[in-house]
């Protein structure tokens, strides 16, 4: 069963997990708003802690609209990282070349001191290759 966040945005994201490689995958779709980004930030902390994931991939390739201001991106980047142990757990933002890619790069640069292992890539395959994972098997996570 896919994860079920709050009713208003439950269709916008889901978590999956590869238990062999201990990779948490977040898939986001539709319109990305500041409200949704705030919810994602909280959910990432909950799911990454519950799974004890050693790496995280936040796949934003299915986002249709980025309704997030650059000021909000800088604000989110200034917070404590959503996934604990940011200095030992690599994380990837998967964003094709769009406006979203620029926002993701801004997030990465603004939060570089807090998130030294964060990388922005264009595809899920790039993220898996950077993790030296040849075969990942992601399974949907239940609501926590």
Buried (B, 14 or more C-beta within 10 A) or exposed (E): EBBEBEEEBEEBBBBBBBEEBEBBBBBBBBBBBBEBBBBBBEBBBBBBEEBEBBBBBBBBBEBEEBEBEEEBBBBBBEEEBBBBEBEEBBBBBBBEEBEBBBBBBBBBEBBEEBBEBBBBBBBBEBBBEBBEBEEBEBEEBEEE
